[in-house]
Amino acid sequence: MAEKQKKELDFEKAIKKLESVVKDLEMENISLEDAMEKFEEGIKLSSFCLKKLNEAEKKIEELTRSEDGKLITKNLNIEDN
Amino acid sequence: MENLQKPKVYSVSELNSKIKTNLESYFNDIWVEGEISNFYCHKSRHMYFDLKDEYSKIKVVMFYRNNKDMVFELEDGLHIILNGYVSLYEKRGEYQIIALDIKPVGKGSLILAFEQLKEKLEKKGYFKKELKKKIPIFPRKIGLATSTGGAVIKDIISVLNRRIDNYSLFVRNINVQGLTSGSEICEAIDDLCQYGVDVIILARGGGSIEDLWAFNTEVVAEKIIECEVPVISAIGHETDFTISDFVSDLRAATPSVAGELVILNKFEFIKNLISAVDKMKNLLIVIINKNRREVFFLINRKVFLNSEYLLKKFWQRLDDLSLNLKRNIEGIILSKRLVFENFKYSISEKDLISKIRTFYINLKNSYNNLDTGIINYLNDKNIKLKMLMENLQNRSPVSILSKGFSIIYKKDKKTVVKSINGVKTGEEVKIFLKDGNLLAKILEKYFKKS
C-alpha cells in the first residue's frame, strides 16, 4: 500500500512540476542555459506521465471471498451499453 | 344495623389489582398525542417518560422489546403520537401508559431518524473538511461496492470507458437494500481496503428513503469514517442526500458522476500534455532567439571564437530533444490509434465514436502543428547558422583553409587532431580542405626530432 501511494504521489508531483517548469520558462529573465535545462526537464516529466498513464492494463474484476474466507478476484463481464 | 351488610374491605393489593384489570380492559389499544418530557432510558433499555400537553401529563413506559426496532430516538420536546394501553404499576399505585408503538407528529419516522443521526454525527465532527481525504487523480485500483446486477455498475463502467482505456476496477457485490444491506456495505468496505484499492466508490441507484435506508445508518457512517481509503458516496439521484454522502470524502451527485470524479480523463490529459510540450517548445524558441541576438551583438564587436561551438552545442541538444519529443508523440499517436481501432469494434454508441474521432483529429492536428513547427524551426535555425558562419568567416579558422591549410579531425568529426599523439597508427581521420574533405588513414607516425 505504502509503495503504491508513493508511486501515485510521483505521478501527481510530476504534473505539478511540469506546470512549474512551464511557468519558469515564461519568466522574462531566464538564462539560455536554465531554459534548456527546464525544457529538458519538462520533456522528461511529460514522457514520465505518459509512461505512467500507459503502464496499467484494463481489467474489471469481481472481488469475493472463497469458501475458506480468502479474498479472491474473478473476471467480471458487464456489458457496457 | 345488624342487617346492614358489612362493607367489603379490600387489601391494597386487591384494590390495585382490580383497578389494573379495569384500566387495562377499558383503555385497551388507545392512541394518545403529546410531547415527551423527563425522558429516561434505563440500562435495561426500557424507556420512561412523561407525555404532556398544556394542562396535564401522564407517565409512559416503553419496554425494550417494543422500542428495539425504532429508527429514531426519543427525546424531550419531541411531539409524538403513541399507541398502547393504560395499566397500573401496582407497587406504587401509579397508572401509566404501556407504549407499543410511537410515531413522530409532523414528519415521517425515517426523516426524523435521518435528521437526528445527521445532527449527532455533525456534533461528533464527522462532516469536517479536515477529515476529507484527497481522491487520487490517477488511482491504479478503483474499488466499487454496489449491486453487480443493476444498471448502476453499467453506467459507471460506461463513463470510465469514455475517459480512459486502461483502468482496474474491483467490484464487491452487495445488496443495496434490505435488512442485511448495512452490514454488507461495511464488509465490502473492509474487503476492498484489505485488497488494497486506492479509492472506493459506494454506489446505488435512486429510490425512496426506505430503499436508501442502509446508507443512512450509523454503522455505515462509522465504517466510512474509519476507512483509510478515500470513499466516494454516489447514492441515488442528484436530489437524494444520505448520511454516507456527508461522511464520505467526496459526494457524487449520481453514480455516473462518480465515474467522472474517480479518475482523470486520460484522453483529455494527453491532449493537455501535448499542448504543454508545445508551449515549452515555443517559449524556448523565443528565449533562444533573444539570446542569439545578444550573441550576434557580441560577435560583431569582438572575436569570440567559442561562440560558434557553444551555439552548436545548444542546437545539438535542442535537436536531440525535438527528436525525442517527436518520437514520444509518434508513440502516443500509434498507441492511441490501436486503442481507437479496438474501440471501433467494441462500442456501439455512435456519439462515442464521433467523440473519439474528433479527439483523434485534434491529436493529429496538434501532431502536425508540432511537426511543421519543428521543421520550420530547424529551417530557421539553418538560415541563422549560415548567417553566423558568414559573420564569422573572416575570423574563423575555416578561412585559413582557403590559404592552403587543412584541418585534421578524428573520425567523429568533433575532435581536432592537434598532435600526433592524438591519433593511433591505422586510425582513420577526416581532413578538411576549403572545397571538401578527405577520409585518410594514418600509416606511420614520425616524431619531430628536437
Interface residues (C-beta under 8 A of the other chain):
Chain A: M1 K4 Q5 K7 E8 F11 E12 I15 L18 E19 V21 V22 L25 E26 I30 L32 A35 M36 K38 F39 E40 G42 I43 S46 S47 C49 L50 K52 L53 N54 A56 E57 K58 K59 I60 E61 E62 L63 T64 R65 L71 T73 L76 I78 E79 D80 N81
Chain B: P136 I137 F138 P139 R140 G143 T148 I153 K154 I157 S158 N161 D165 N166 Y167 S168 L169 F170 V171 R172 N173 D191 L192 Q194 Y195 G196 D198 K266 F269 I270 L273 A276 V277 K279 M280 K281 L283 L284 I287 I288 N291 F314 R317 L318 L321 N324 L325 N328 G331 I332 S335 S346 I347 S348 E349
